């Protein structure tokens, strides 16, 4: 059974590109535009990996991670933060992420990080 990745990003171009690349790698991909939509999808089905942009409308990536922790869902999934913030490692640690990728990223770097985290 393929691993499921929930991609949370409000940039449609990034969504389409990453969804296509992850599916080519054999992942089942779901997409959410913001933290609230992601929370709704997670409540129906917990993904293996949450690929999470931190700067999102309606509910930020950090607020989503905090809500997952509050609902005791955090330990059931892995988080890879995708951010343009120069303090990516610090930001990833703040949300309890299992990994991170800095924008702009190479597709290989992102795929390698998702694969690494998915196998944890």
Protein Blocks (a to p, Z undefined) as FASTA:
>chain_A
ZZddddddfbfklmmmmmmmmmmnopacdddfbfklmmmmmmmoccfbdcddfbdghiaf
klmmmmmmmnopmmmpccddddfbfklmmmmmmnopabdcdddddfklmmmmmmmmmmZZ
